[in-house]
Amino acid sequence: MVEQGKGKRQELHLFQRKLLEISGVQNVESFDSEEFLLQTELGHLTIRGQNLHIKNLNLEQGLVSIEGLVNSLSYLEPGSHSSNKGFLGKLFR
């Protein structure tokens, strides 16, 4: 568990690189089978892997479960931009 600042919480649970459970999620910015971009209470989080898909999504509680082979997790620095085109950009490739 990571805590930064008052009221901001983030928990990540990775089970054998095949199931990732995340709390503190505010929005799913974009996703495909190789990359997810999530807006969390502690900043944007990028998850990369193979055959990734959402198993469970509950934004009211801030919970997301992702299945597939997880290769990396990284937080983007505030103000930086991801290489992603965004959700609509991926839809209309």
NUKE-535672 format. One record per residue: residue number from 1; residue in one letter; x, y, z of N, C-alpha, C in turn. Coordinates in Angstrom, 1 decimal, padded with zeros to 4 digits. Atoms other than C-alpha are relative to their C-alpha. Layout:
{nr:NUM; rest:A; n_px:X; n_py:Y; n_pz:Z; ca_px:X; ca_py:Y; ca_pz:Z; c_px:X; c_py:Y; c_pz:Z}
...
//
This chain:
{nr:1; rest:M; n_px:000.8; n_py:-001.2; n_pz:000.0; ca_px:000.0; ca_py:000.0; ca_pz:000.0; c_px:000.9; c_py:001.2; c_pz:000.0}
{nr:2; rest:V; n_px:-000.7; n_py:-001.3; n_pz:000.1; ca_px:001.2; ca_py:003.5; ca_pz:-000.9; c_px:-000.9; c_py:001.1; c_pz:000.4}
{nr:3; rest:E; n_px:000.8; n_py:-001.2; n_pz:-000.4; ca_px:000.0; ca_py:006.7; ca_pz:000.7; c_px:000.8; c_py:001.2; c_pz:-000.2}
{nr:4; rest:Q; n_px:-000.6; n_py:-001.3; n_pz:000.2; ca_px:000.8; ca_py:010.2; ca_pz:-000.3; c_px:-001.1; c_py:001.0; c_pz:000.3}
{nr:5; rest:G; n_px:000.9; n_py:-001.0; n_pz:-000.3; ca_px:-001.0; ca_py:013.1; ca_pz:001.2; c_px:-001.3; c_py:-000.5; c_pz:000.7}
{nr:6; rest:K; n_px:001.2; n_py:000.4; n_pz:-000.8; ca_px:-004.1; ca_py:013.1; ca_pz:003.4; c_px:-001.2; c_py:-000.3; c_pz:-001.0}
{nr:7; rest:G; n_px:001.2; n_py:000.4; n_pz:000.8; ca_px:-007.1; ca_py:011.2; ca_pz:002.0; c_px:000.3; c_py:-000.7; c_pz:-001.3}
{nr:8; rest:K; n_px:-000.3; n_py:000.7; n_pz:001.3; ca_px:-005.3; ca_py:009.7; ca_pz:-001.0; c_px:000.6; c_py:-001.4; c_pz:000.3}
{nr:9; rest:R; n_px:-000.4; n_py:001.4; n_pz:-000.2; ca_px:-005.0; ca_py:005.9; ca_pz:-001.0; c_px:000.1; c_py:-000.7; c_pz:-001.3}
{nr:10; rest:Q; n_px:-000.2; n_py:000.8; n_pz:001.2; ca_px:-003.8; ca_py:003.5; ca_pz:-003.6; c_px:000.5; c_py:-001.4; c_pz:000.5}
{nr:11; rest:E; n_px:-000.5; n_py:001.4; n_pz:-000.3; ca_px:-003.5; ca_py:-000.3; ca_pz:-003.2; c_px:000.0; c_py:-000.8; c_pz:-001.3}
{nr:12; rest:L; n_px:-000.2; n_py:000.8; n_pz:001.2; ca_px:-002.2; ca_py:-002.6; ca_pz:-005.9; c_px:000.3; c_py:-001.5; c_pz:000.5}
{nr:13; rest:H; n_px:-000.2; n_py:001.4; n_pz:-000.3; ca_px:-002.5; ca_py:-006.4; ca_pz:-005.6; c_px:000.2; c_py:-000.8; c_pz:-001.3}
{nr:14; rest:L; n_px:-000.3; n_py:000.8; n_pz:001.3; ca_px:-000.8; ca_py:-008.5; ca_pz:-008.3; c_px:000.2; c_py:-001.5; c_pz:000.4}
{nr:15; rest:F; n_px:000.0; n_py:001.4; n_pz:-000.3; ca_px:-001.4; ca_py:-012.2; ca_pz:-008.2; c_px:000.7; c_py:-000.8; c_pz:-001.2}
{nr:16; rest:Q; n_px:-000.7; n_py:000.8; n_pz:001.0; ca_px:001.2; ca_py:-014.3; ca_pz:-010.2; c_px:000.0; c_py:000.6; c_pz:-001.4}
{nr:17; rest:R; n_px:000.0; n_py:-000.7; n_pz:001.3; ca_px:001.3; ca_py:-011.6; ca_pz:-012.9; c_px:-001.2; c_py:-000.2; c_pz:-000.8}
{nr:18; rest:K; n_px:001.1; n_py:000.3; n_pz:000.8; ca_px:-002.1; ca_py:-012.7; ca_pz:-014.1; c_px:-001.3; c_py:000.7; c_pz:000.4}
{nr:19; rest:L; n_px:001.2; n_py:-000.8; n_pz:-000.5; ca_px:-004.6; ca_py:-010.7; ca_pz:-012.0; c_px:000.5; c_py:001.1; c_pz:000.8}
{nr:20; rest:L; n_px:-000.3; n_py:-001.3; n_pz:-000.7; ca_px:-004.2; ca_py:-007.1; ca_pz:-010.9; c_px:-001.2; c_py:000.6; c_pz:000.5}
{nr:21; rest:E; n_px:001.2; n_py:-000.7; n_pz:-000.7; ca_px:-006.6; ca_py:-005.5; ca_pz:-008.4; c_px:000.6; c_py:001.3; c_pz:000.5}
{nr:22; rest:I; n_px:-000.5; n_py:-001.3; n_pz:-000.3; ca_px:-006.3; ca_py:-001.8; ca_pz:-008.0; c_px:-001.2; c_py:000.8; c_pz:000.7}
{nr:23; rest:S; n_px:001.0; n_py:-000.9; n_pz:-000.6; ca_px:-008.1; ca_py:000.6; ca_pz:-005.6; c_px:000.4; c_py:001.4; c_pz:-000.2}
{nr:24; rest:G; n_px:-000.3; n_py:-001.4; n_pz:000.1; ca_px:-008.2; ca_py:004.4; ca_pz:-005.7; c_px:-000.1; c_py:000.4; c_pz:-001.5}
{nr:25; rest:V; n_px:000.1; n_py:-000.3; n_pz:001.4; ca_px:-009.1; ca_py:004.4; ca_pz:-009.4; c_px:-001.2; c_py:001.0; c_pz:-000.2}
{nr:26; rest:Q; n_px:001.1; n_py:-001.0; n_pz:000.3; ca_px:-011.1; ca_py:007.5; ca_pz:-010.6; c_px:-000.6; c_py:-000.2; c_pz:-001.4}
{nr:27; rest:N; n_px:000.5; n_py:000.1; n_pz:001.3; ca_px:-011.3; ca_py:006.8; ca_pz:-014.3; c_px:000.9; c_py:-001.0; c_pz:-000.8}
{nr:28; rest:V; n_px:-000.8; n_py:000.8; n_pz:001.0; ca_px:-010.2; ca_py:004.4; ca_pz:-017.1; c_px:000.1; c_py:000.9; c_pz:-001.2}
{nr:29; rest:E; n_px:-000.2; n_py:-001.0; n_pz:001.1; ca_px:-008.7; ca_py:006.8; ca_pz:-019.6; c_px:000.0; c_py:-000.7; c_pz:-001.4}
{nr:30; rest:S; n_px:-000.1; n_py:000.8; n_pz:001.2; ca_px:-007.9; ca_py:004.2; ca_pz:-022.3; c_px:000.5; c_py:-001.4; c_pz:000.3}
{nr:31; rest:F; n_px:-000.4; n_py:001.4; n_pz:-000.2; ca_px:-007.3; ca_py:000.5; ca_pz:-022.7; c_px:000.0; c_py:-000.8; c_pz:-001.3}
{nr:32; rest:D; n_px:000.0; n_py:001.1; n_pz:001.1; ca_px:-006.5; ca_py:-002.3; ca_pz:-025.2; c_px:000.6; c_py:-001.2; c_pz:000.6}
{nr:33; rest:S; n_px:-000.5; n_py:001.3; n_pz:-000.5; ca_px:-005.1; ca_py:-005.8; ca_pz:-024.9; c_px:001.4; c_py:000.1; c_pz:000.5}
{nr:34; rest:E; n_px:-001.4; n_py:-000.2; n_pz:-000.3; ca_px:-001.6; ca_py:-004.4; ca_pz:-024.4; c_px:000.3; c_py:001.1; c_pz:001.0}
{nr:35; rest:E; n_px:-000.3; n_py:-001.1; n_pz:-000.9; ca_px:-002.0; ca_py:-001.3; ca_pz:-022.3; c_px:-001.3; c_py:000.6; c_pz:000.5}
{nr:36; rest:F; n_px:001.1; n_py:-000.7; n_pz:-000.7; ca_px:-004.3; ca_py:000.4; ca_pz:-019.8; c_px:000.6; c_py:001.3; c_pz:000.5}
{nr:37; rest:L; n_px:-000.4; n_py:-001.2; n_pz:-000.6; ca_px:-004.1; ca_py:004.0; ca_pz:-018.7; c_px:-001.2; c_py:000.4; c_pz:001.0}
{nr:38; rest:L; n_px:000.9; n_py:-000.3; n_pz:-001.0; ca_px:-005.9; ca_py:004.7; ca_pz:-015.4; c_px:000.3; c_py:001.3; c_pz:000.7}
{nr:39; rest:Q; n_px:-000.2; n_py:-001.2; n_pz:-000.8; ca_px:-006.5; ca_py:008.0; ca_pz:-013.6; c_px:-000.3; c_py:-000.5; c_pz:001.4}
{nr:40; rest:T; n_px:000.2; n_py:000.5; n_pz:-001.4; ca_px:-006.0; ca_py:007.2; ca_pz:-009.9; c_px:000.2; c_py:001.2; c_pz:000.9}
{nr:41; rest:E; n_px:-000.2; n_py:-001.1; n_pz:-001.0; ca_px:-005.9; ca_py:009.3; ca_pz:-006.7; c_px:001.4; c_py:000.5; c_pz:000.1}
{nr:42; rest:L; n_px:-001.4; n_py:-000.4; n_pz:-000.1; ca_px:-002.1; ca_py:009.3; ca_pz:-006.9; c_px:000.6; c_py:000.3; c_pz:-001.4}
{nr:43; rest:G; n_px:-000.5; n_py:-000.3; n_pz:001.3; ca_px:-001.8; ca_py:010.1; ca_pz:-010.6; c_px:-000.3; c_py:-001.0; c_pz:-001.1}
{nr:44; rest:H; n_px:000.3; n_py:000.9; n_pz:001.1; ca_px:-002.0; ca_py:008.4; ca_pz:-014.0; c_px:000.9; c_py:-001.3; c_pz:000.1}
{nr:45; rest:L; n_px:-000.7; n_py:001.3; n_pz:-000.1; ca_px:-001.0; ca_py:004.7; ca_pz:-013.9; c_px:-000.1; c_py:-000.7; c_pz:-001.3}
{nr:46; rest:T; n_px:000.0; n_py:000.7; n_pz:001.2; ca_px:000.0; ca_py:002.8; ca_pz:-017.0; c_px:000.3; c_py:-001.5; c_pz:000.3}
{nr:47; rest:I; n_px:-000.2; n_py:001.4; n_pz:-000.2; ca_px:-000.3; ca_py:-001.0; ca_pz:-017.0; c_px:000.3; c_py:-000.6; c_pz:-001.4}
{nr:48; rest:R; n_px:-000.3; n_py:000.6; n_pz:001.3; ca_px:001.4; ca_py:-002.9; ca_pz:-019.9; c_px:000.1; c_py:-001.5; c_pz:000.2}
{nr:49; rest:G; n_px:-000.1; n_py:001.5; n_pz:000.0; ca_px:001.2; ca_py:-006.6; ca_pz:-020.8; c_px:-000.6; c_py:-000.6; c_pz:-001.2}
{nr:50; rest:Q; n_px:000.5; n_py:000.7; n_pz:001.1; ca_px:-000.4; ca_py:-009.1; ca_pz:-023.0; c_px:-001.4; c_py:-000.6; c_pz:000.3}
{nr:51; rest:N; n_px:001.3; n_py:000.5; n_pz:-000.2; ca_px:-004.0; ca_py:-010.2; ca_pz:-023.4; c_px:-000.7; c_py:000.6; c_pz:001.2}
{nr:52; rest:L; n_px:000.7; n_py:-000.7; n_pz:-001.1; ca_px:-005.2; ca_py:-007.6; ca_pz:-020.9; c_px:-001.4; c_py:000.3; c_pz:-000.2}
{nr:53; rest:H; n_px:001.5; n_py:-000.3; n_pz:000.1; ca_px:-008.9; ca_py:-007.2; ca_pz:-020.2; c_px:-000.5; c_py:000.3; c_pz:001.4}
{nr:54; rest:I; n_px:000.6; n_py:-000.4; n_pz:-001.3; ca_px:-011.1; ca_py:-005.8; ca_pz:-017.5; c_px:-000.8; c_py:-001.2; c_pz:000.5}
{nr:55; rest:K; n_px:000.8; n_py:001.1; n_pz:-000.6; ca_px:-012.4; ca_py:-008.5; ca_pz:-015.2; c_px:-001.2; c_py:000.6; c_pz:000.9}
{nr:56; rest:N; n_px:000.9; n_py:-000.7; n_pz:-000.8; ca_px:-014.2; ca_py:-006.1; ca_pz:-012.8; c_px:000.2; c_py:001.5; c_pz:000.0}
{nr:57; rest:L; n_px:-000.1; n_py:-001.4; n_pz:-000.1; ca_px:-014.9; ca_py:-002.4; ca_pz:-012.8; c_px:-001.1; c_py:000.6; c_pz:000.8}
{nr:58; rest:N; n_px:001.0; n_py:-000.7; n_pz:-000.9; ca_px:-016.6; ca_py:-000.4; ca_pz:-010.1; c_px:000.6; c_py:001.4; c_pz:000.4}
{nr:59; rest:L; n_px:-000.6; n_py:-001.3; n_pz:-000.3; ca_px:-015.7; ca_py:003.3; ca_pz:-010.3; c_px:-000.6; c_py:000.7; c_pz:001.2}
{nr:60; rest:E; n_px:000.6; n_py:-000.6; n_pz:-001.2; ca_px:-018.1; ca_py:004.2; ca_pz:-007.5; c_px:000.8; c_py:-000.3; c_pz:001.2}
{nr:61; rest:Q; n_px:-000.9; n_py:000.4; n_pz:-001.1; ca_px:-015.8; ca_py:002.3; ca_pz:-005.2; c_px:001.4; c_py:000.2; c_pz:-000.3}
{nr:62; rest:G; n_px:-001.4; n_py:-000.3; n_pz:000.4; ca_px:-012.7; ca_py:003.1; ca_pz:-007.2; c_px:000.8; c_py:-001.3; c_pz:-000.2}
{nr:63; rest:L; n_px:-000.7; n_py:001.3; n_pz:000.1; ca_px:-011.9; ca_py:-000.6; ca_pz:-007.9; c_px:000.0; c_py:-000.5; c_pz:-001.5}
{nr:64; rest:V; n_px:-000.2; n_py:000.6; n_pz:001.3; ca_px:-010.6; ca_py:-002.2; ca_pz:-011.1; c_px:000.8; c_py:-001.3; c_pz:000.2}
{nr:65; rest:S; n_px:-000.7; n_py:001.3; n_pz:000.1; ca_px:-009.5; ca_py:-005.8; ca_pz:-011.7; c_px:000.3; c_py:-000.2; c_pz:-001.5}
{nr:66; rest:I; n_px:-000.5; n_py:000.3; n_pz:001.4; ca_px:-007.4; ca_py:-006.6; ca_pz:-014.8; c_px:000.6; c_py:-001.3; c_pz:-000.1}
{nr:67; rest:E; n_px:-000.5; n_py:001.4; n_pz:000.2; ca_px:-006.7; ca_py:-010.1; ca_pz:-016.1; c_px:000.9; c_py:000.1; c_pz:-001.2}
{nr:68; rest:G; n_px:-000.9; n_py:000.1; n_pz:001.1; ca_px:-003.9; ca_py:-011.0; ca_pz:-018.5; c_px:001.4; c_py:-000.1; c_pz:000.6}
{nr:69; rest:L; n_px:-001.4; n_py:000.1; n_pz:-000.5; ca_px:-000.1; ca_py:-011.2; ca_pz:-018.3; c_px:000.5; c_py:001.4; c_pz:000.2}
{nr:70; rest:V; n_px:-000.5; n_py:-001.4; n_pz:-000.3; ca_px:001.2; ca_py:-008.0; ca_pz:-016.6; c_px:001.5; c_py:000.0; c_pz:-000.1}
{nr:71; rest:N; n_px:-001.4; n_py:-000.2; n_pz:000.2; ca_px:004.6; ca_py:-006.9; ca_pz:-017.7; c_px:000.6; c_py:001.2; c_pz:000.7}
{nr:72; rest:S; n_px:-000.5; n_py:-001.2; n_pz:-000.7; ca_px:004.9; ca_py:-003.4; ca_pz:-016.1; c_px:-001.1; c_py:000.8; c_pz:000.5}
{nr:73; rest:L; n_px:000.9; n_py:-001.0; n_pz:-000.6; ca_px:003.2; ca_py:-000.8; ca_pz:-013.9; c_px:000.9; c_py:001.2; c_pz:000.1}
{nr:74; rest:S; n_px:-000.7; n_py:-001.2; n_pz:-000.2; ca_px:004.3; ca_py:002.8; ca_pz:-014.0; c_px:-000.9; c_py:001.2; c_pz:000.1}
{nr:75; rest:Y; n_px:000.7; n_py:-001.2; n_pz:-000.2; ca_px:003.1; ca_py:006.1; ca_pz:-012.8; c_px:000.6; c_py:001.1; c_pz:-000.9}
{nr:76; rest:L; n_px:-000.5; n_py:-001.1; n_pz:000.8; ca_px:003.3; ca_py:009.1; ca_pz:-015.2; c_px:000.2; c_py:001.2; c_pz:000.9}
{nr:77; rest:E; n_px:-000.3; n_py:-001.2; n_pz:-000.7; ca_px:004.9; ca_py:012.2; ca_pz:-013.9; c_px:-001.1; c_py:001.0; c_pz:-000.3}
{nr:78; rest:P; n_px:001.0; n_py:-001.1; n_pz:000.2; ca_px:002.4; ca_py:015.1; ca_pz:-013.4; c_px:000.4; c_py:000.9; c_pz:-001.2}
{nr:79; rest:G; n_px:-000.3; n_py:-000.9; n_pz:001.1; ca_px:002.2; ca_py:017.1; ca_pz:-016.6; c_px:000.5; c_py:-000.7; c_pz:-001.2}
{nr:80; rest:S; n_px:-000.5; n_py:000.7; n_pz:001.2; ca_px:003.6; ca_py:014.4; ca_pz:-018.9; c_px:-001.2; c_py:-000.6; c_pz:-000.7}
{nr:81; rest:H; n_px:001.0; n_py:000.6; n_pz:000.8; ca_px:001.6; ca_py:012.9; ca_pz:-021.6; c_px:000.3; c_py:-001.3; c_pz:-000.5}
{nr:82; rest:S; n_px:-000.2; n_py:001.4; n_pz:000.4; ca_px:001.2; ca_py:009.3; ca_pz:-022.5; c_px:000.1; c_py:000.0; c_pz:-001.5}
{nr:83; rest:S; n_px:-000.1; n_py:000.2; n_pz:001.4; ca_px:001.9; ca_py:008.0; ca_pz:-026.0; c_px:-001.4; c_py:-000.4; c_pz:-000.5}
{nr:84; rest:N; n_px:001.4; n_py:000.4; n_pz:000.5; ca_px:-001.8; ca_py:006.9; ca_pz:-026.1; c_px:-000.7; c_py:001.1; c_pz:-000.7}
{nr:85; rest:K; n_px:000.9; n_py:-000.9; n_pz:000.7; ca_px:-004.2; ca_py:008.6; ca_pz:-028.4; c_px:-001.3; c_py:000.3; c_pz:000.8}
{nr:86; rest:G; n_px:001.2; n_py:-000.2; n_pz:-000.7; ca_px:-006.9; ca_py:008.3; ca_pz:-025.9; c_px:-001.0; c_py:-001.1; c_pz:-000.5}
{nr:87; rest:F; n_px:001.0; n_py:001.0; n_pz:000.3; ca_px:-010.0; ca_py:006.1; ca_pz:-025.9; c_px:-000.6; c_py:000.1; c_pz:-001.4}
{nr:88; rest:L; n_px:000.7; n_py:-000.2; n_pz:001.3; ca_px:-011.7; ca_py:007.6; ca_pz:-028.9; c_px:001.0; c_py:-000.1; c_pz:-001.2}
{nr:89; rest:G; n_px:-001.0; n_py:000.2; n_pz:001.0; ca_px:-008.5; ca_py:007.7; ca_pz:-030.9; c_px:000.3; c_py:-001.5; c_pz:-000.3}
{nr:90; rest:K; n_px:-000.2; n_py:001.4; n_pz:000.2; ca_px:-008.0; ca_py:004.0; ca_pz:-030.4; c_px:-001.3; c_py:-000.7; c_pz:-000.7}
{nr:91; rest:L; n_px:001.3; n_py:000.6; n_pz:000.6; ca_px:-011.7; ca_py:003.3; ca_pz:-031.4; c_px:000.0; c_py:000.3; c_pz:-001.5}
{nr:92; rest:F; n_px:000.1; n_py:-000.4; n_pz:001.4; ca_px:-011.3; ca_py:005.1; ca_pz:-034.7; c_px:001.3; c_py:-000.1; c_pz:-000.8}
{nr:93; rest:R; n_px:-001.2; n_py:000.2; n_pz:000.7; ca_px:-007.9; ca_py:003.9; ca_pz:-035.8; c_px:-000.2; c_py:-000.4; c_pz:-001.4}
//
